[in-house]
Amino acid sequence: MVARAYTVAFDGIEARIVEVQCAVAAGLPAFSVVGLPDKAVSEARDRLRAALVAMGVALPSKRITVNLSPADLPKEGSHFDLPIAVALLAALDVIPRDMAEGVVALGELSLDGRLVPVIGALPAAMAAAEAGRALLCPKACGAEAAWVGATQVLAAPDLASVVRHFTGQAPLAPAEPGEIAPEADPLDLSDVKGQERAKRALEIAAAGRHHLLLVGEPGSGKSMLAARIPGILPPLSPAEALETSMIHSLAGLLDEGGISHQRPFRYLHHTASPAAIVGGGRDAWPGEISLAHNGVLFMDEFPEFPSKVLDTLRQPIETGEIIVSRANAHGRYPCRFLLVAAANPCKCGYLADPARACARVPQCGEAYLGRISGPLMDRFDLRIEVPPVAFRDLDLPASGESSAQIAKRVAAARALQNARFEHAPRVRVNAEAEGALLEDVAAPDAEGRALLLRAAERFRLTARGYHRVLRVARTIADLDGADRVARPHVAEAVNFRLAIGNL
């Protein structure tokens, strides 16, 4: 008679239920695992045999066959150890078969029977809830998986505890959700001397999730400004925290016993490979743009990135998702992020300083920023020149508003957007509004429309650029608490759009 247990196989951020079937029959002693297992899954039989010996359980001298169904779905990862163990113990009548079929299990076995944490506990809990089963996982994964309140999460320290639970000797208590404590001392915008215009751009970008390009000489504070954006962003909502943590769970980044409500901030260097940025590798894992979902993606030295990498950003920026396809795997991942890019004005970095500029000025500046393609540049809503700060200003005491003060206005603007788009599917912030919805919520008054039309004609704005100005103007109006987009809001939005050489 065949015993059954259940686990998951990952397809993007989705977890697909896999039925683990185990049959113990007469014949030459053997232990085989079938159903397209990879090397890690095939090695489970050796880890399981050693763990059972450590528990004082000997395998019978029979033929043991484990099938992972559906058999045409590739099975990858060490998390299949625990479900195979549960199915085998049920086939040997060590644990009740009906109880084994009532859980979705995942976890890696060590040779002494302890359960080692694995990736993907959060998506697995979602799949278990949809299937109407409980989730059985290693103890270290319990706080993460328990955030899915629709299912019971049983977190066991070792295989012996699993047996005692199923046999009723010592039932496992349901796991409690855990949360990572926020940073005690986040970076503050009041530390930045001067740069009031750049701080205003950060506020607008954070309020409406508008992509931002910072251009300035080396040492002008571009990276310092970008690093302080998380301090003015509102915390993740429960739904956002769950979907962001599902991606981080697959990437193995949830290793602190819970999930975080802080928005992710991913810092990219221009030496990063295309697979690291957009996702991929042998198993089509999520890349940095997906790990920055609902957060910030900061790309320093933006023109230094290979053009192939930069152009791959165009489609994810527009659609908010990326499909990673490889020869043996593919995955669909969300990637709605705030892109903040920093660049020098030219290769030497001192285009506007005659004393330090190279001999190729101004051609070097045009060639350097020209590495950013026109279609990609068109996707930046805000473009800011960051001037160098004088030495005298560095000696002045900290001035300007703190991050906490700016964060209050950003949170108020986000609250207005949440209410505005409450019934709009897939739209949360102004940067995502389009079509008739955008015309409805961001239509300017007569003076504002006249100004926008003149600017569009004078500077030859594309249709995308025209709509992006409308979105930014709507965000500026939200920061002012205005119901209608007016001429000053449009003027400021146009000014930020054309700040760098009318690009």
Number of C-alpha atoms within 10 A of each C-alpha: 8 16 23 25 27 28 27 27 21 20 18 22 23 20 20 18 19 22 21 27 22 27 19 21 16 10 10 10 13 13 16 12 20 16 16 18 20 14 12 16 20 21 14 23 18 13 18 24 18 19 24 19 14 14 13 9 13 12 16 13 13 15 15 21 17 22 20 24 18 15 14 10 16 17 25 18 19 22 29 28 27 29 28 30 26 31 26 29 21 25 22 17 11 14 21 17 21 13 15 22 20 18 24 28 31 32 32 26 26 17 16 16 22 19 28 22 22 21 22 29 32 31 27 30 32 22 23 29 19 12 14 15 20 21 29 31 33 26 21 20 32 27 22 31 33 25 24 19 13 15 21 22 33 25 26 26 17 22 24 16 19 25 20 14 18 20 14 11 10 12 14 18 12 18 20 18 18 18 15 15 12 10 8 6 7 12 19 19 26 17 17 20 18 20 18 13 13 21 22 12 20 26 24 26 25 28 30 26 28 27 23 26 24 25 25 22 21 17 14 18 22 27 20 15 20 25 20 21 25 21 21 24 27 20 17 17 12 12 9 16 20 20 17 26 26 27 28 24 24 22 15 14 14 22 16 15 17 22 26 22 19 20 23 21 22 20 16 19 15 15 9 13 14 18 17 15 21 24 24 20 15 12 18 22 25 29 23 20 30 28 30 25 28 24 28 27 25 26 22 21 16 23 23 19 20 16 12 9 16 18 14 15 17 16 12 20 20 13 12 17 18 23 17 21 17 13 8 9 16 17 20 19 26 23 26 24 27 24 23 26 23 22 25 27 26 26 19 17 21 19 23 16 10 10 8 11 17 16 10 12 15 14 11 19 19 14 13 18 20 14 16 19 14 10 12 15 17 19 20 20 27 28 24 22 22 25 18 15 15 11 8 7 11 12 9 10 10 15 12 16 14 17 22 15 12 20 20 14 21 24 18 17 24 24 16 18 20 16 11 15 18 12 10 12 7 11 17 20 21 28 24 20 22 17 8 9 14 18 14 11 19 25 18 22 14 12 12 19 17 14 17 22 13 12 18 17 10 9 11 13 20 13 10 13 19 17 20 27 26 30 30 29 30 29 33 25 20 26 21 14 13 13 12 16 25 21 19 15 25 27 17 14 25 24 17 20 24 17 14 16 8 11 14
